Amino acid sequence: MSKWATLVCRETDKSVEEVIAALQTICSETGFIIHNEDKMEMANTFGSHGVEVAKDFDLHMVQICNPEKAAPSLQKNHERAALIPKFVTIFSQNGKTQVRLLRLEPALIEELIQDKDFAESSSKNYDAIIAQVDKALAV
């Protein structure tokens, strides 16, 4: 683990769609939402801008948010906005579904915006999102 960031990596035999569906259910049970449901399928996003991708391109960038925590946090300090989005990327590779999340470590967050409270709460949010991913892969 780096002092600054960790790439959380998971792999499953479940399909991309099964992982996303399970994650949606688990998020809704824990106060989180998938913020970009209509834009997370990157083949569609690129296609809507005239960019063609391979037929089997199935990368999904899932933005997870807890609006009840994010809104007051952003009102307290606008500098937090660049660090709040949490993307879980889900894609197929070598016959398996891969899940990735870039976790910014508290030391980096504190270094960037000098906000110890946010660094600590952000760490808890990463823990919660990783637990949701692990649960989605286990159900």
JOWO-V546297 format. One record per backbone hydrogen bond with DSSP energy under -1.0 kcal/mol. CO is the residue of the C=O (numbers start at 0). NH is the residue of the N-H. Records with the same first field share a line. If there is no record, write none. Layout:
# JOWO-V546297
CO=NH, NH
This chain:
# JOWO-V546297
3=104
5=102
7=100
9=98
11=96
14=18
15=19
16=20
17=21
18=22
19=23
20=24
21=25
22=26
23=27
24=28
26=29, 31
32=64
35=38
39=41, 60
40=44
41=45
42=46
43=47
45=48, 50
46=49
53=56
58=41
59=89
61=87
62=34
64=32
65=68, 69
66=70
68=72
69=73
70=74
71=75
72=76
76=79
77=80
79=82, 83
85=63
87=61
88=99
89=59
90=97
92=95
95=92
96=11
97=90
98=9
99=88
100=7
102=5
104=108
105=109
106=110
107=111
108=112
109=113
114=118
115=119
116=120
117=121
118=122
119=123
120=124
121=125
122=126
123=127
124=128
125=129
126=130
127=131
128=132
129=133
130=134
131=135
132=136
133=137
134=138
